[in-house]
Amino acid sequence: MTTMTEDEVRSQVRDYLEANWDPNRGLVEWRGMLAESGWGMPHWPKEWLGRGLPLGMTAIVDEEFNKFGAIGAAKMGIRVLAAATILEHGTDLQKQKYLKGIMTGEETWCQLFSEPGSGSDLAGAATRADFKDGKWIINGQKVWTTSAHHADYALLLARTDWDAVKHKGLSYFILDMHQPGVQVHQLKQMNGHASFNQVFITDATIEANMQVGELGEGWKVATTTLMNERRGADSARRYESGTDRPERIYEEERQEIATVMAPYTWYPQRTGRVDLLIDQAKAMGVWNDPDIRQEIAKTLTIAKSAEWTARRARAASQAGKPQGPEGSIGKLAASIVARSANLTHTKIAGPNAMLTGEEDGAGGVVAEILVSTPAISIAGGTDEIQRNIISERILKMPKENRTDTDRPFRDVPRNQVG
Amino acid sequence: MKFSFSEEQEEFRTALRRFLQAKSPTTEVRKQMQTEQGYDPAVWQQMCNELALASLHIPEEYGGAGFGIADLSIACEEMGRALLCSPYFGSVVLAATAIREAGSEDQRRQFLPAFAAGETIGALCVVEGRGGWAAEAISMVAQKDGNSYRLSGDKSHVVDGLMASVLVVVAKKPDGELGLFIVKAEADGVSRKAQASMDPTRKLAAVSFSNTPAELLNGDNASGAYERTLDIALACLAGEMVGGAERLREDALEYVSMRMQFGRSIASFQVTKHKAADMLLDVELAKSAAYYAAAAVDEGDADARGVVALAKAGASDAYIQTAVHAVQMHGGIGFTFDNDTHLWFKRAKASEVFLGDANQNRERMLQNWGDDS
């Protein structure tokens, strides 16, 4: 089965869709059928709702679904990270309990890793998990959690051993979000949106069988989640909009997309929207202003160079060549592009840069750019962390001496939060 | 005086800083910025009655204190530092200065005492579109009406325009020369509405005129009055901006000194120290230019016009750069609404283009630089 050729896979997908696809079905019903057939997540193992195909084949399956106009398994949000982590480290009970709900989209997940006191230093998590009377009791505070306000379950990183060194005292759990000890508060950003949450956990409980991986191996398990997150982010995050077809299943998908994407409406603006510079300059009547032209040209120069660097990295990887430094500088380059674009949009807007909302003369988009670009150099690894990665991993420069990994975590200096 | 302040000036700054610490903590800033009026009239009264802040640069013969622009700029610097929500810049720095510069003796006597006492709040109406505050971008033309004038047209980006009772409007006279006109806010044909400002601590209004009666400010040397008003405003804005930048710099430094990651203070990382050092450099350079510019105006330097433009250009770059660094040094929390950094970030962003952006002021500087100007 795993040695099937591409053509065999294509023809099997087509046969299945011809026999079963019906846009008047409900979304959950259809995805339930996909789970049974294995075509929802064909790279998952056969015994766990998949077909055991190599990961590389999933793109082919997706293509056939798209040709057919057929909707696939639920793949947006943290759910794919949850599935990847559970498949690799979870018990059979956990796989049995969660994988289907992940695939059908019936159950929503969030990730409780970051804390007010551990941002760049994720392994410094200080949320406690204490084992009492056969259950884990959780206390602590998490932050930057997307979708926590409507999540059913969470991937939780918590400290179970304070005498172990930092990375060895963490364990990984599945937390049921629907319990009194879990309080979710939305976190409003400087651009007015509220895309993230703070999660306050007070004596929340987790059954002993909802620990994922071995005790004290939480950092290793979290690494699986984070690697999958990075892979997902690298494969060019799409701003999904669904189709405008009228049948029931498309309508249900549109609603699902709207819910998942709601926190991200401003994400394009945090990049600085280089694509809008020339049109904005024309709209504001300053396209012939030599100062403005220089600013636009400078921003375009770095933006285009960054884009071509990313494409150079992709081309190398497609040709099977080892990745050079061009693959690691994209995030930092994006920060520089965003900052430059912000300043150029400001100069194009002129006095209108003092206004917000619809009054910016661009339907609010420019005003949103001006107060959103600072996020790009913080979220998903700060510029400072990116520079450490580049200098230490790419340039092989010596690491900083560390004083936080050689002693029991309880002796490591940290901020007290809450 | 270009390189140091007098003892009296230092005392003035200290008293004002203490006052603003009490009256304009960020809790109060957040409260005022959500209102349409945008300021606390009780604080305004104390500013005017107890500290005589509205009178600083108004000559004594018109009820003022007769101090210089350096003193006015100190006031602005402290207000920028505290992010005070107040019509000070619109009324005192822009409108009162315009009347001081463009008014006849009679007009100064008529209007300035009430400005100096803080009883009149004024606003300066200039901007008509993308052209901003440049005199050559103004196209509104006043129509002659007997001994008086009538104005029709739209002005926008009027700082503190909604709460003003006296509007000073920059428009062309029928002969094509620039003129400054006094309009009562309640006069026929005036309509005002709030504009949604990026920086909610500084209120902006769109003001429309429809055959509105207006009085020309007809001082002896009216032609350069608007440019002189702009010089003073640029010097004061540069002062206000370096005050805000310094506050951002200090708060960011305090935060990184407290914040622990990887088992140590993040202030102990060299990358943080270098950024803090760069921020100090940016702010101190901009401060020097702002201080020098205000003194150059007071001393009537021949190159004062170029110098104030230099100071504003420098402040534009330094303030937004400091704000970007300040958010970054706070990390994710610096991007949240509950953290105070964004309040100054937005003031920095709006100030970047207020009275012309850095490029425009650099051009203004070079046009007024050296012997050929």
Interface residues (C-beta under 8 A of the other chain):
Chain A: S114 P116 G117 S118 G119 S120 D121 G124 V143 W144 L187 K188 Q189 M190 G192 M284 G285 V286 D291 E295 R339 L343 T346 K347 A349 G350 P351 N352 A353 M354 L355 T356 G357 E358 E359 A367 L370 V371 P374 A375 S377 I378 A379 T382 D383 E384 R387 E400 R402 T403 D404 V412 P413 R414 N415
Chain B: V127 R130 G131 G132 W133 S156 H157 Q195 A196 S197 M198 D199 R202 L204 M258 R259 M260 Q261 F262 G263 R264 F269 V271 T272 I320 V324 V327 Q328 G331 G332 I333 G334 F335 T336 F337 D338 N339 T341 H342 F345 K346 K349 A350 E352 V353 F354 D357 N359 Q360 E363
